[in-house]
Amino acid sequence: MKTWVPQSHAAVAAVTLIAPIAWGTTYVTVTEFLPPDRPLLVAAMRVLPAGVILAALGHLTGGRRPHGRQWLHIAALALLNFAVFFPLLVVAIYRLPGGVAASAGGVQPLLVAALSAALGVSVPRRRDLVVGIIAAIGVALVVVRPGASVDPVGVLAAMGANVSFALGVVLTKRFPAPANRVGSTGWQLLVS
């Protein structure tokens, strides 16, 4: 599944502004508004509404439901991008300070590069690896406070979430692009 590419400057600006804000709400929403110690419930509350909306939009734009082998691709991506990723992310949020969780997320580009190479999708360039390492270290230096508590279970959950999502990104590149990307993403969310 490839990412939607906006066609106008206004759309690019809106996506550039809204995406980080929406992603950033995960930490606040989980810690402040949702019940504690229920990672599956919290994950479902984050995933299902978006799935219903995107599946409906996909249907309204004339998209067909997936069929045949597409369901296998959707199921695999749903598992990695949502069903495994979100509960582990929520566990990490429960157990780690935001800076430590963000630092664990900083290794995501390196994981994508490593998994892409391992699965034969692409060979990472040395420059990309160096930039990824510097970025991960930079994130850690900026967001991890001195004396931050590092819970091993939280760190393992954060790293597991990142590996799951990175594998989903790599498989997205490997699978054929669906005709209706919005609807397909909605089905991924609903299947998860």
SVG drawing of the C-alpha trace seen along z (x, -y; Angstrom):
<svg xmlns="http://www.w3.org/2000/svg" viewBox="-21 -26 49 42">
<polyline fill="none" stroke="black" stroke-width="0.4" points="0.0,0.0 1.6,-3.2 0.9,-6.5 -1.5,-8.9 0.3,-11.8 -1.4,-15.1 -1.6,-17.1 -1.7,-20.7 0.5,-22.8 -2.4,-23.4 -3.0,-19.6 0.8,-19.1 0.8,-21.7 -2.3,-20.3 -0.9,-16.7 2.4,-18.0 0.7,-19.8 -2.0,-17.3 -0.1,-14.0 2.3,-14.8 -0.4,-16.3 -2.6,-13.3 0.2,-10.9 1.2,-13.0 -2.3,-12.6 -1.6,-8.9 0.5,-9.6 -1.8,-12.1 -4.9,-10.1 -3.6,-6.9 -2.1,-8.5 -4.9,-11.0 -8.2,-9.8 -8.2,-6.0 -8.4,-3.3 -5.0,-2.2 -3.6,1.3 -5.9,2.2 -3.7,2.2 -6.0,4.2 -9.0,2.0 -7.0,-1.2 -5.6,0.1 -9.1,1.0 -10.4,-2.5 -7.6,-4.1 -8.0,-1.7 -11.7,-0.9 -13.2,-4.4 -10.5,-5.2 -11.2,-1.8 -14.9,-2.4 -14.4,-5.9 -11.7,-4.8 -13.6,-1.7 -16.7,-3.9 -14.7,-6.5 -13.2,-3.7 -16.7,-2.4 -18.1,-5.9 -15.3,-6.6 -16.3,-3.6 -13.8,-1.1 -14.5,2.6 -13.9,4.8 -10.7,6.7 -10.9,10.2 -8.8,13.3 -5.1,12.9 -5.7,9.2 -7.3,10.5 -4.0,12.2 -2.0,9.0 -4.6,7.0 -4.5,9.6 -0.7,9.6 -0.5,5.8 -3.3,5.5 -1.5,7.9 1.8,6.0 0.7,2.4 -2.1,2.5 -2.9,5.7 0.6,6.2 1.9,2.6 -0.7,0.7 -1.0,2.9 2.8,3.0 2.9,-0.7 0.3,-1.2 2.3,1.1 5.4,-1.0 3.4,-4.2 2.1,-2.8 5.6,-1.8 8.0,-4.4 8.4,-8.2 7.5,-9.8 11.1,-10.6 12.3,-7.0 9.4,-5.8 10.2,-8.4 13.9,-7.4 12.9,-3.8 10.9,-5.0 14.0,-6.8 15.4,-3.4 12.4,-2.9 14.3,-4.0 17.2,-1.6 14.8,1.3 13.1,0.6 16.5,0.5 17.6,3.7 14.4,5.6 14.3,4.3 17.8,5.7 16.9,9.0 13.8,9.5 15.5,8.5 13.3,5.4 16.2,3.0 19.7,2.5 20.2,-0.4 22.8,-3.0 25.6,-3.7 24.5,-7.3 21.0,-6.3 22.3,-4.1 24.6,-6.8 21.8,-9.4 19.5,-6.8 22.1,-6.2 22.7,-9.9 19.0,-10.6 18.3,-7.9 21.1,-9.2 19.9,-12.7 16.4,-11.8 17.7,-10.1 19.9,-13.1 17.0,-15.5 14.1,-13.7 15.6,-11.4 16.0,-13.2 18.7,-12.5 17.5,-10.0 14.7,-8.7 13.4,-5.4 13.9,-2.6 11.5,0.3 12.8,3.4 9.3,4.6 8.4,1.1 11.6,1.0 10.9,4.5 7.3,3.5 8.5,0.3 11.1,2.2 8.6,5.0 6.1,2.3 8.8,0.8 9.9,4.1 6.3,5.0 5.6,1.7 8.9,1.7 8.1,5.2 4.7,3.8 6.3,0.9 8.6,3.3 5.8,5.7 3.8,2.7 6.6,2.0 6.7,5.6 3.0,6.3 1.2,5.0 -0.5,1.6 -4.3,2.0 -6.6,0.1 -8.3,-1.6 -5.7,-2.6 -8.1,-4.4 -10.5,-1.4 -7.7,1.1 -6.3,-0.8 -9.8,-0.9 -10.1,2.9 -6.6,3.3 -7.8,1.3 -11.1,3.3 -9.4,6.7 -6.9,5.9"/>
</svg>
